[in-house]
């Protein structure tokens, strides 16, 4: 039977605390992947933006992201290595997530 690798990893985790990490990562990846489809709805409701304003905003974000990846991420990856970059990226994402902010308040 063909089973995707992330599902095999989640199925092999038996400890409750360790199982929370793959589930959390799944939620983070889902949130990031849905931003392109949800942002236009948010921008229209919050700012009254139409297709032109939303498209210009998303184009600007794309230029900034592409520029930062081309100028900084490649150099840092060669200097620090991919594993370190992955750990740092996940740590920054976890630190900036709403779940981490609410967990530190209680």
C-alpha positions, -999 to 999 in steps of 0.1 A, spaced: 0 0 0 13 35 -9 12 58 21 27 93 21 58 96 43 44 123 67 15 99 76 40 71 83 59 94 106 28 105 125 17 68 128 51 58 142 49 84 170 36 69 202 42 96 228 15 122 231 39 152 234 59 140 204 28 135 183 18 172 188 48 184 167 38 168 134 2 178 139 13 214 146 35 215 115 6 202 95 -15 231 107 13 256 100 18 243 65 -20 244 59 -22 280 71 7 291 49 -7 273 18 -42 289 22 -30 325 25 -31 331 -12 -67 322 -15 -79 338 18 -60 371 17 -82 386 -11 -113 379 9 -97 395 40 -84 425 20 -118 431 5 -136 430 38 -110 449 59 -97 475 34 -123 475 6 -96 464 -19 -105 451 -53 -86 429 -76 -61 456 -87 -51 466 -51 -49 430 -39 -29 420 -70 -4 449 -65 0 440 -29 6 404 -36 31 413 -64 50 435 -40 51 407 -14 64 383 -41 91 407 -52 103 412 -16 102 374 -9 120 365 -41 146 392 -35 153 381 1 155 345 -9 178 353 -38 201 376 -19 201 362 16 188 327 20 211 311 -5 242 327 11 231 318 46 223 283 35 258 278 21 273 293 52 252 277 79 240 245 61 205 234 53 198 216 87 207 248 107 186 269 84 156 246 88 159 246 126 162 284 127 133 288 103 110 265 123 121 282 156 112 316 141 79 303 128 71 288 162 81 319 181 59 341 158 29 319 157 -3 329 176 -3 296 195 31 304 210 20 339 221 -12 326 238 8 298 254 32 322 270 4 344 284 -12 317 305 
